[in-house]
Amino acid sequence: MINRLNGLTAVEYPHDSSLRARIRSYELAFRMQMAVPEALHLTEETAETHALYGTEDKNTAYAAEKCLAARG
């Protein structure tokens, strides 16, 4: 439905380059958000990797998970 609305907008405002750029930005943001779950599968990391990052220690788990996710 969004694609149809964007198409109608393109027809109604064919020379509005800022509108087209905004639509492309929103589409890119959507694709990036949809990719996040795949990037954050920490359960697929090995036990050794979890140990190296300290995800099993309650004192370091929060920061370790963030570092591990950032690495991906």
PDB file with SEQRES, HELIX, SHEET and CRYST1 records, atoms N, CA, C and O in Angstrom:
SEQRES   1 A   72  MET ILE ASN ARG LEU ASN GLY LEU THR ALA VAL GLU TYR          
SEQRES   2 A   72  PRO HIS ASP SER SER LEU ARG ALA ARG ILE ARG SER TYR          
SEQRES   3 A   72  GLU LEU ALA PHE ARG MET GLN MET ALA VAL PRO GLU ALA          
SEQRES   4 A   72  LEU HIS LEU THR GLU GLU THR ALA GLU THR HIS ALA LEU          
SEQRES   5 A   72  TYR GLY THR GLU ASP LYS ASN THR ALA TYR ALA ALA GLU          
SEQRES   6 A   72  LYS CYS LEU ALA ALA ARG GLY                                  
HELIX    1 AA1 ILE A    2  GLU A   12  1                                  11    
HELIX    2 AA2 SER A   17  ALA A   39  1                                  23    
HELIX    3 AA3 LEU A   42  GLU A   44  5                                   3    
HELIX    4 AA4 ALA A   47  TYR A   53  1                                   7    
HELIX    5 AA5 ALA A   61  ARG A   71  1                                  11    
CRYST1    1.000    1.000    1.000  90.00  90.00  90.00 P 1           1          
ATOM      1  N   MET A   1       0.825  -1.189   0.000  1.00  0.00           N  
ATOM      2  CA  MET A   1       0.000   0.000   0.000  1.00  0.00           C  
ATOM      3  C   MET A   1       0.873   1.259   0.000  1.00  0.00           C  
ATOM      4  O   MET A   1       0.586   2.230  -0.700  1.00  0.00           O  
ATOM      5  N   ILE A   2       1.937   1.219   0.796  1.00  0.00           N  
ATOM      6  CA  ILE A   2       2.832   2.384   0.842  1.00  0.00           C  
ATOM      7  C   ILE A   2       3.434   2.644  -0.535  1.00  0.00           C  
ATOM      8  O   ILE A   2       3.537   3.794  -0.963  1.00  0.00           O  
ATOM      9  N   ASN A   3       3.830   1.582  -1.227  1.00  0.00           N  
ATOM     10  CA  ASN A   3       4.387   1.763  -2.573  1.00  0.00           C  
ATOM     11  C   ASN A   3       3.380   2.408  -3.518  1.00  0.00           C  
ATOM     12  O   ASN A   3       3.741   3.250  -4.340  1.00  0.00           O  
ATOM     13  N   ARG A   4       2.126   2.013  -3.399  1.00  0.00           N  
ATOM     14  CA  ARG A   4       1.080   2.617  -4.239  1.00  0.00           C  
ATOM     15  C   ARG A   4       0.916   4.100  -3.915  1.00  0.00           C  
ATOM     16  O   ARG A   4       0.796   4.930  -4.816  1.00  0.00           O  
ATOM     17  N   LEU A   5       0.912   4.426  -2.620  1.00  0.00           N  
ATOM     18  CA  LEU A   5       0.791   5.830  -2.224  1.00  0.00           C  
ATOM     19  C   LEU A   5       1.993   6.646  -2.693  1.00  0.00           C  
ATOM     20  O   LEU A   5       1.848   7.781  -3.147  1.00  0.00           O  
ATOM     21  N   ASN A   6       3.180   6.054  -2.576  1.00  0.00           N  
ATOM     22  CA  ASN A   6       4.374   6.752  -3.058  1.00  0.00           C  
ATOM     23  C   ASN A   6       4.299   6.969  -4.559  1.00  0.00           C  
ATOM     24  O   ASN A   6       4.719   8.013  -5.057  1.00  0.00           O  
ATOM     25  N   GLY A   7       3.769   5.994  -5.282  1.00  0.00           N  
ATOM     26  CA  GLY A   7       3.595   6.144  -6.727  1.00  0.00           C  
ATOM     27  C   GLY A   7       2.633   7.261  -7.067  1.00  0.00           C  
ATOM     28  O   GLY A   7       2.873   8.034  -7.994  1.00  0.00           O  
ATOM     29  N   LEU A   8       1.546   7.351  -6.319  1.00  0.00           N  
ATOM     30  CA  LEU A   8       0.582   8.434  -6.543  1.00  0.00           C  
ATOM     31  C   LEU A   8       1.211   9.791  -6.242  1.00  0.00           C  
ATOM     32  O   LEU A   8       0.964  10.773  -6.943  1.00  0.00           O  
ATOM     33  N   THR A   9       2.014   9.829  -5.208  1.00  0.00           N  
ATOM     34  CA  THR A   9       2.692  11.075  -4.851  1.00  0.00           C  
ATOM     35  C   THR A   9       3.651  11.485  -5.962  1.00  0.00           C  
ATOM     36  O   THR A   9       3.755  12.666  -6.292  1.00  0.00           O  
ATOM     37  N   ALA A  10       4.355  10.504  -6.544  1.00  0.00           N  
ATOM     38  CA  ALA A  10       5.280  10.800  -7.633  1.00  0.00           C  
ATOM     39  C   ALA A  10       4.547  11.378  -8.836  1.00  0.00           C  
ATOM     40  O   ALA A  10       5.070  12.249  -9.531  1.00  0.00           O  
ATOM     41  N   VAL A  11       3.333  10.891  -9.078  1.00  0.00           N  
ATOM     42  CA  VAL A  11       2.535  11.401 -10.201  1.00  0.00           C  
ATOM     43  C   VAL A  11       2.030  12.808  -9.899  1.00  0.00           C  
ATOM     44  O   VAL A  11       2.030  13.685 -10.763  1.00  0.00           O  
ATOM     45  N   GLU A  12       1.602  13.003  -8.657  1.00  0.00           N  
ATOM     46  CA  GLU A  12       1.028  14.303  -8.291  1.00  0.00           C  
ATOM     47  C   GLU A  12       2.088  15.395  -8.144  1.00  0.00           C  
ATOM     48  O   GLU A  12       1.829  16.560  -8.443  1.00  0.00           O  
ATOM     49  N   TYR A  13       3.282  15.014  -7.681  1.00  0.00           N  
ATOM     50  CA  TYR A  13       4.365  15.981  -7.470  1.00  0.00           C  
ATOM     51  C   TYR A  13       5.633  15.507  -8.193  1.00  0.00           C  
ATOM     52  O   TYR A  13       6.627  15.190  -7.541  1.00  0.00           O  
ATOM     53  N   PRO A  14       5.610  15.456  -9.513  1.00  0.00           N  
ATOM     54  CA  PRO A  14       6.728  14.867 -10.257  1.00  0.00           C  
ATOM     55  C   PRO A  14       8.045  15.648 -10.165  1.00  0.00           C  
ATOM     56  O   PRO A  14       9.111  15.078 -10.400  1.00  0.00           O  
ATOM     57  N   HIS A  15       7.991  16.898  -9.837  1.00  0.00           N  
ATOM     58  CA  HIS A  15       9.205  17.723  -9.818  1.00  0.00           C  
ATOM     59  C   HIS A  15       9.700  18.025  -8.405  1.00  0.00           C  
ATOM     60  O   HIS A  15      10.617  18.827  -8.227  1.00  0.00           O  
ATOM     61  N   ASP A  16       9.113  17.403  -7.428  1.00  0.00           N  
ATOM     62  CA  ASP A  16       9.501  17.663  -6.033  1.00  0.00           C  
ATOM     63  C   ASP A  16      10.628  16.707  -5.624  1.00  0.00           C  
ATOM     64  O   ASP A  16      10.380  15.608  -5.128  1.00  0.00           O  
ATOM     65  N   SER A  17      11.859  17.146  -5.842  1.00  0.00           N  
ATOM     66  CA  SER A  17      13.009  16.280  -5.553  1.00  0.00           C  
ATOM     67  C   SER A  17      13.186  16.034  -4.052  1.00  0.00           C  
ATOM     68  O   SER A  17      13.646  14.964  -3.654  1.00  0.00           O  
ATOM     69  N   SER A  18      12.832  16.997  -3.228  1.00  0.00           N  
ATOM     70  CA  SER A  18      12.970  16.791  -1.785  1.00  0.00           C  
ATOM     71  C   SER A  18      11.987  15.733  -1.287  1.00  0.00           C  
ATOM     72  O   SER A  18      12.307  14.972  -0.374  1.00  0.00           O  
ATOM     73  N   LEU A  19      10.803  15.681  -1.877  1.00  0.00           N  
ATOM     74  CA  LEU A  19       9.817  14.661  -1.515  1.00  0.00           C  
ATOM     75  C   LEU A  19      10.315  13.276  -1.925  1.00  0.00           C  
ATOM     76  O   LEU A  19      10.207  12.320  -1.159  1.00  0.00           O  
ATOM     77  N   ARG A  20      10.857  13.175  -3.128  1.00  0.00           N  
ATOM     78  CA  ARG A  20      11.420  11.877  -3.576  1.00  0.00           C  
ATOM     79  C   ARG A  20      12.567  11.440  -2.669  1.00  0.00           C  
ATOM     80  O   ARG A  20      12.679  10.262  -2.329  1.00  0.00           O  
ATOM     81  N   ALA A  21      13.412  12.384  -2.280  1.00  0.00           N  
ATOM     82  CA  ALA A  21      14.533  12.058  -1.393  1.00  0.00           C  
ATOM     83  C   ALA A  21      14.028  11.588  -0.033  1.00  0.00           C  
ATOM     84  O   ALA A  21      14.581  10.653   0.546  1.00  0.00           O  
ATOM     85  N   ARG A  22      12.994  12.225   0.471  1.00  0.00           N  
ATOM     86  CA  ARG A  22      12.421  11.836   1.761  1.00  0.00           C  
ATOM     87  C   ARG A  22      11.844  10.426   1.692  1.00  0.00           C  
ATOM     88  O   ARG A  22      12.028   9.630   2.613  1.00  0.00           O  
ATOM     89  N   ILE A  23      11.151  10.120   0.609  1.00  0.00           N  
ATOM     90  CA  ILE A  23      10.580   8.784   0.436  1.00  0.00           C  
ATOM     91  C   ILE A  23      11.701   7.747   0.389  1.00  0.00           C  
ATOM     92  O   ILE A  23      11.595   6.694   1.016  1.00  0.00           O  
ATOM     93  N   ARG A  24      12.775   8.039  -0.351  1.00  0.00           N  
ATOM     94  CA  ARG A  24      13.908   7.104  -0.413  1.00  0.00           C  
ATOM     95  C   ARG A  24      14.526   6.910   0.969  1.00  0.00           C  
ATOM     96  O   ARG A  24      14.914   5.797   1.324  1.00  0.00           O  
ATOM     97  N   SER A  25      14.619   7.981   1.747  1.00  0.00           N  
ATOM     98  CA  SER A  25      15.165   7.881   3.106  1.00  0.00           C  
ATOM     99  C   SER A  25      14.300   6.994   3.985  1.00  0.00           C  
ATOM    100  O   SER A  25      14.815   6.168   4.738  1.00  0.00           O  
ATOM    101  N   TYR A  26      12.992   7.160   3.891  1.00  0.00           N  
ATOM    102  CA  TYR A  26      12.079   6.325   4.681  1.00  0.00           C  
ATOM    103  C   TYR A  26      12.181   4.864   4.262  1.00  0.00           C  
ATOM    104  O   TYR A  26      12.142   3.968   5.105  1.00  0.00           O  
ATOM    105  N   GLU A  27      12.311   4.623   2.965  1.00  0.00           N  
ATOM    106  CA  GLU A  27      12.433   3.242   2.486  1.00  0.00           C  
ATOM    107  C   GLU A  27      13.742   2.607   2.975  1.00  0.00           C  
ATOM    108  O   GLU A  27      13.767   1.435   3.353  1.00  0.00           O  
ATOM    109  N   LEU A  28      14.816   3.384   2.964  1.00  0.00           N  
ATOM    110  CA  LEU A  28      16.092   2.883   3.470  1.00  0.00           C  
ATOM    111  C   LEU A  28      16.003   2.589   4.963  1.00  0.00           C  
ATOM    112  O   LEU A  28      16.500   1.562   5.425  1.00  0.00           O  
ATOM    113  N   ALA A  29      15.380   3.478   5.710  1.00  0.00           N  
ATOM    114  CA  ALA A  29      15.220   3.261   7.151  1.00  0.00           C  
ATOM    115  C   ALA A  29      14.430   1.990   7.422  1.00  0.00           C  
ATOM    116  O   ALA A  29      14.760   1.232   8.335  1.00  0.00           O  
ATOM    117  N   PHE A  30      13.397   1.756   6.640  1.00  0.00           N  
ATOM    118  CA  PHE A  30      12.603   0.542   6.805  1.00  0.00           C  
ATOM    119  C   PHE A  30      13.453  -0.695   6.545  1.00  0.00           C  
ATOM    120  O   PHE A  30      13.414  -1.649   7.322  1.00  0.00           O  
ATOM    121  N   ARG A  31      14.223  -0.685   5.455  1.00  0.00           N  
ATOM    122  CA  ARG A  31      15.075  -1.845   5.152  1.00  0.00           C  
ATOM    123  C   ARG A  31      16.102  -2.084   6.251  1.00  0.00           C  
ATOM    124  O   ARG A  31      16.395  -3.231   6.590  1.00  0.00           O  
ATOM    125  N   MET A  32      16.648  -1.013   6.805  1.00  0.00           N  
ATOM    126  CA  MET A  32      17.632  -1.155   7.881  1.00  0.00           C  
ATOM    127  C   MET A  32      16.980  -1.750   9.126  1.00  0.00           C  
ATOM    128  O   MET A  32      17.560  -2.619   9.777  1.00  0.00           O  
ATOM    129  N   GLN A  33      15.785  -1.289   9.456  1.00  0.00           N  
ATOM    130  CA  GLN A  33      15.091  -1.823  10.628  1.00  0.00           C  
ATOM    131  C   GLN A  33      14.742  -3.287  10.446  1.00  0.00           C  
ATOM    132  O   GLN A  33      14.786  -4.063  11.401  1.00  0.00           O  
ATOM    133  N   MET A  34      14.399  -3.665   9.242  1.00  0.00           N  
ATOM    134  CA  MET A  34      14.054  -5.056   8.989  1.00  0.00           C  
ATOM    135  C   MET A  34      15.289  -5.961   9.064  1.00  0.00           C  
ATOM    136  O   MET A  34      15.157  -7.164   9.291  1.00  0.00           O  
ATOM    137  N   ALA A  35      16.470  -5.404   8.879  1.00  0.00           N  
ATOM    138  CA  ALA A  35      17.708  -6.189   8.935  1.00  0.00           C  
ATOM    139  C   ALA A  35      18.206  -6.380  10.361  1.00  0.00           C  
ATOM    140  O   ALA A  35      19.029  -7.264  10.600  1.00  0.00           O  
ATOM    141  N   VAL A  36      17.742  -5.592  11.305  1.00  0.00           N  
ATOM    142  CA  VAL A  36      18.240  -5.648  12.682  1.00  0.00           C  
ATOM    143  C   VAL A  36      18.066  -7.015  13.329  1.00  0.00           C  
ATOM    144  O   VAL A  36      19.027  -7.511  13.917  1.00  0.00           O  
ATOM    145  N   PRO A  37      16.905  -7.654  13.259  1.00  0.00           N  
ATOM    146  CA  PRO A  37      16.774  -8.951  13.933  1.00  0.00           C  
ATOM    147  C   PRO A  37      17.824  -9.970  13.489  1.00  0.00           C  
ATOM    148  O   PRO A  37      18.317 -10.738  14.315  1.00  0.00           O  
ATOM    149  N   GLU A  38      18.173  -9.991  12.210  1.00  0.00           N  
ATOM    150  CA  GLU A  38      19.187 -10.918  11.726  1.00  0.00           C  
ATOM    151  C   GLU A  38      20.559 -10.579  12.284  1.00  0.00           C  
ATOM    152  O   GLU A  38      21.358 -11.475  12.557  1.00  0.00           O  
ATOM    153  N   ALA A  39      20.836  -9.307  12.453  1.00  0.00           N  
ATOM    154  CA  ALA A  39      22.150  -8.882  12.934  1.00  0.00           C  
ATOM    155  C   ALA A  39      22.327  -9.135  14.423  1.00  0.00           C  
ATOM    156  O   ALA A  39      23.456  -9.166  14.911  1.00  0.00           O  
ATOM    157  N   LEU A  40      21.240  -9.315  15.145  1.00  0.00           N  
ATOM    158  CA  LEU A  40      21.330  -9.441  16.594  1.00  0.00           C  
ATOM    159  C   LEU A  40      21.070 -10.851  17.113  1.00  0.00           C  
ATOM    160  O   LEU A  40      20.597 -11.014  18.238  1.00  0.00           O  
ATOM    161  N   HIS A  41      21.368 -11.861  16.321  1.00  0.00           N  
ATOM    162  CA  HIS A  41      21.214 -13.242  16.768  1.00  0.00           C  
ATOM    163  C   HIS A  41      22.419 -13.636  17.610  1.00  0.00           C  
ATOM    164  O   HIS A  41      23.307 -14.347  17.139  1.00  0.00           O  
ATOM    165  N   LEU A  42      22.447 -13.174  18.852  1.00  0.00           N  
ATOM    166  CA  LEU A  42      23.578 -13.468  19.728  1.00  0.00           C  
ATOM    167  C   LEU A  42      23.640 -14.945  20.095  1.00  0.00           C  
ATOM    168  O   LEU A  42      24.693 -15.443  20.493  1.00  0.00           O  
ATOM    169  N   THR A  43      22.525 -15.643  19.964  1.00  0.00           N  
ATOM    170  CA  THR A  43      22.506 -17.063  20.307  1.00  0.00           C  
ATOM    171  C   THR A  43      23.310 -17.892  19.312  1.00  0.00           C  
ATOM    172  O   THR A  43      23.662 -19.035  19.603  1.00  0.00           O  
ATOM    173  N   GLU A  44      23.602 -17.332  18.150  1.00  0.00           N  
ATOM    174  CA  GLU A  44      24.389 -18.059  17.160  1.00  0.00           C  
ATOM    175  C   GLU A  44      25.890 -17.958  17.414  1.00  0.00           C  
ATOM    176  O   GLU A  44      26.679 -18.642  16.763  1.00  0.00           O  
ATOM    177  N   GLU A  45      26.280 -17.114  18.351  1.00  0.00           N  
ATOM    178  CA  GLU A  45      27.696 -16.993  18.700  1.00  0.00           C  
ATOM    179  C   GLU A  45      28.127 -18.208  19.515  1.00  0.00           C  
ATOM    180  O   GLU A  45      27.318 -18.810  20.220  1.00  0.00           O  
ATOM    181  N   THR A  46      29.386 -18.558  19.415  1.00  0.00           N  
ATOM    182  CA  THR A  46      29.903 -19.712  20.144  1.00  0.00           C  
ATOM    183  C   THR A  46      29.999 -19.407  21.634  1.00  0.00           C  
ATOM    184  O   THR A  46      30.023 -18.248  22.048  1.00  0.00           O  
ATOM    185  N   ALA A  47      30.054 -20.464  22.423  1.00  0.00           N  
ATOM    186  CA  ALA A  47      30.218 -20.309  23.879  1.00  0.00           C  
ATOM    187  C   ALA A  47      31.534 -19.603  24.177  1.00  0.00           C  
ATOM    188  O   ALA A  47      31.620 -18.811  25.116  1.00  0.00           O  
ATOM    189  N   GLU A  48      32.552 -19.888  23.383  1.00  0.00           N  
ATOM    190  CA  GLU A  48      33.850 -19.237  23.581  1.00  0.00           C  
ATOM    191  C   GLU A  48      33.742 -17.727  23.378  1.00  0.00           C  
ATOM    192  O   GLU A  48      34.312 -16.952  24.147  1.00  0.00           O  
ATOM    193  N   THR A  49      33.017 -17.314  22.352  1.00  0.00           N  
ATOM    194  CA  THR A  49      32.834 -15.887  22.087  1.00  0.00           C  
ATOM    195  C   THR A  49      32.077 -15.226  23.227  1.00  0.00           C  
ATOM    196  O   THR A  49      32.440 -14.135  23.669  1.00  0.00           O  
ATOM    197  N   HIS A  50      31.018 -15.888  23.708  1.00  0.00           N  
ATOM    198  CA  HIS A  50      30.267 -15.338  24.855  1.00  0.00           C  
ATOM    199  C   HIS A  50      31.169 -15.210  26.076  1.00  0.00           C  
ATOM    200  O   HIS A  50      31.084 -14.227  26.811  1.00  0.00           O  
ATOM    201  N   ALA A  51      32.024 -16.189  26.293  1.00  0.00           N  
ATOM    202  CA  ALA A  51      32.947 -16.143  27.437  1.00  0.00           C  
ATOM    203  C   ALA A  51      33.941 -14.996  27.278  1.00  0.00           C  
ATOM    204  O   ALA A  51      34.245 -14.292  28.241  1.00  0.00           O  
ATOM    205  N   LEU A  52      34.444 -14.813  26.064  1.00  0.00           N  
ATOM    206  CA  LEU A  52      35.403 -13.733  25.829  1.00  0.00           C  
ATOM    207  C   LEU A  52      34.787 -12.354  26.065  1.00  0.00           C  
ATOM    208  O   LEU A  52      35.452 -11.440  26.554  1.00  0.00           O  
ATOM    209  N   TYR A  53      33.529 -12.221  25.716  1.00  0.00           N  
ATOM    210  CA  TYR A  53      32.854 -10.941  25.900  1.00  0.00           C  
ATOM    211  C   TYR A  53      32.289 -10.768  27.307  1.00  0.00           C  
ATOM    212  O   TYR A  53      31.999  -9.646  27.722  1.00  0.00           O  
ATOM    213  N   GLY A  54      32.130 -11.861  28.041  1.00  0.00           N  
ATOM    214  CA  GLY A  54      31.612 -11.773  29.403  1.00  0.00           C  
ATOM    215  C   GLY A  54      30.103 -11.710  29.497  1.00  0.00           C  
ATOM    216  O   GLY A  54      29.569 -11.097  30.421  1.00  0.00           O  
ATOM    217  N   THR A  55      29.402 -12.331  28.560  1.00  0.00           N  
ATOM    218  CA  THR A  55      27.940 -12.258  28.580  1.00  0.00           C  
ATOM    219  C   THR A  55      27.324 -13.101  29.687  1.00  0.00           C  
ATOM    220  O   THR A  55      26.166 -12.894  30.048  1.00  0.00           O  
ATOM    221  N   GLU A  56      28.081 -14.044  30.228  1.00  0.00           N  
ATOM    222  CA  GLU A  56      27.541 -14.915  31.281  1.00  0.00           C  
ATOM    223  C   GLU A  56      27.672 -14.310  32.681  1.00  0.00           C  
ATOM    224  O   GLU A  56      27.032 -14.779  33.621  1.00  0.00           O  
ATOM    225  N   ASP A  57      28.482 -13.293  32.817  1.00  0.00           N  
ATOM    226  CA  ASP A  57      28.694 -12.640  34.120  1.00  0.00           C  
ATOM    227  C   ASP A  57      27.644 -11.556  34.300  1.00  0.00           C  
ATOM    228  O   ASP A  57      27.535 -10.658  33.465  1.00  0.00           O  
ATOM    229  N   LYS A  58      26.869 -11.628  35.381  1.00  0.00           N  
ATOM    230  CA  LYS A  58      25.779 -10.663  35.570  1.00  0.00           C  
ATOM    231  C   LYS A  58      26.289  -9.225  35.673  1.00  0.00           C  
ATOM    232  O   LYS A  58      25.549  -8.284  35.386  1.00  0.00           O  
ATOM    233  N   ASN A  59      27.549  -9.050  36.079  1.00  0.00           N  
ATOM    234  CA  ASN A  59      28.107  -7.698  36.214  1.00  0.00           C  
ATOM    235  C   ASN A  59      28.492  -7.086  34.864  1.00  0.00           C  
ATOM    236  O   ASN A  59      28.535  -5.863  34.723  1.00  0.00           O  
ATOM    237  N   THR A  60      28.765  -7.923  33.890  1.00  0.00           N  
ATOM    238  CA  THR A  60      29.205  -7.414  32.594  1.00  0.00           C  
ATOM    239  C   THR A  60      28.260  -7.770  31.453  1.00  0.00           C  
ATOM    240  O   THR A  60      28.478  -7.339  30.320  1.00  0.00           O  
ATOM    241  N   ALA A  61      27.226  -8.540  31.726  1.00  0.00           N  
ATOM    242  CA  ALA A  61      26.350  -9.067  30.669  1.00  0.00           C  
ATOM    243  C   ALA A  61      25.754  -7.968  29.795  1.00  0.00           C  
ATOM    244  O   ALA A  61      25.768  -8.075  28.569  1.00  0.00           O  
ATOM    245  N   TYR A  62      25.236  -6.925  30.412  1.00  0.00           N  
ATOM    246  CA  TYR A  62      24.578  -5.870  29.635  1.00  0.00           C  
ATOM    247  C   TYR A  62      25.549  -5.239  28.643  1.00  0.00           C  
ATOM    248  O   TYR A  62      25.261  -5.165  27.449  1.00  0.00           O  
ATOM    249  N   ALA A  63      26.694  -4.788  29.135  1.00  0.00           N  
ATOM    250  CA  ALA A  63      27.684  -4.150  28.264  1.00  0.00           C  
ATOM    251  C   ALA A  63      28.248  -5.152  27.264  1.00  0.00           C  
ATOM    252  O   ALA A  63      28.488  -4.807  26.107  1.00  0.00           O  
ATOM    253  N   ALA A  64      28.462  -6.396  27.705  1.00  0.00           N  
ATOM    254  CA  ALA A  64      29.017  -7.417  26.817  1.00  0.00           C  
ATOM    255  C   ALA A  64      28.082  -7.697  25.645  1.00  0.00           C  
ATOM    256  O   ALA A  64      28.540  -7.847  24.513  1.00  0.00           O  
ATOM    257  N   GLU A  65      26.789  -7.770  25.902  1.00  0.00           N  
ATOM    258  CA  GLU A  65      25.826  -8.012  24.822  1.00  0.00           C  
ATOM    259  C   GLU A  65      25.807  -6.850  23.837  1.00  0.00           C  
ATOM    260  O   GLU A  65      25.691  -7.063  22.630  1.00  0.00           O  
ATOM    261  N   LYS A  66      25.921  -5.629  24.338  1.00  0.00           N  
ATOM    262  CA  LYS A  66      25.951  -4.460  23.451  1.00  0.00           C  
ATOM    263  C   LYS A  66      27.211  -4.467  22.589  1.00  0.00           C  
ATOM    264  O   LYS A  66      27.153  -4.151  21.401  1.00  0.00           O  
ATOM    265  N   CYS A  67      28.346  -4.825  23.183  1.00  0.00           N  
ATOM    266  CA  CYS A  67      29.602  -4.899  22.427  1.00  0.00           C  
ATOM    267  C   CYS A  67      29.545  -6.008  21.392  1.00  0.00           C  
ATOM    268  O   CYS A  67      30.004  -5.834  20.263  1.00  0.00           O  
ATOM    269  N   LEU A  68      28.993  -7.127  21.765  1.00  0.00           N  
ATOM    270  CA  LEU A  68      28.869  -8.260  20.840  1.00  0.00           C  
ATOM    271  C   LEU A  68      27.940  -7.890  19.683  1.00  0.00           C  
ATOM    272  O   LEU A  68      28.220  -8.227  18.532  1.00  0.00           O  
ATOM    273  N   ALA A  69      26.854  -7.212  19.977  1.00  0.00           N  
ATOM    274  CA  ALA A  69      25.924  -6.790  18.923  1.00  0.00           C  
ATOM    275  C   ALA A  69      26.580  -5.761  18.001  1.00  0.00           C  
ATOM    276  O   ALA A  69      26.366  -5.788  16.789  1.00  0.00           O  
ATOM    277  N   ALA A  70      27.368  -4.865  18.563  1.00  0.00           N  
ATOM    278  CA  ALA A  70      28.045  -3.839  17.761  1.00  0.00           C  
ATOM    279  C   ALA A  70      29.083  -4.467  16.838  1.00  0.00           C  
ATOM    280  O   ALA A  70      29.347  -3.960  15.748  1.00  0.00           O  
ATOM    281  N   ARG A  71      29.649  -5.539  17.270  1.00  0.00           N  
ATOM    282  CA  ARG A  71      30.655  -6.227  16.469  1.00  0.00           C  
ATOM    283  C   ARG A  71      30.053  -6.779  15.194  1.00  0.00           C  
ATOM    284  O   ARG A  71      30.707  -6.808  14.151  1.00  0.00           O  
ATOM    285  N   GLY A  72      28.787  -7.223  15.277  1.00  0.00           N  
ATOM    286  CA  GLY A  72      28.110  -7.846  14.128  1.00  0.00           C  
ATOM    287  C   GLY A  72      27.881  -6.882  13.064  1.00  0.00           C  
ATOM    288  O   GLY A  72      27.323  -7.231  12.024  1.00  0.00           O  
TER     289      GLY A  72                                                      
END                                                                             
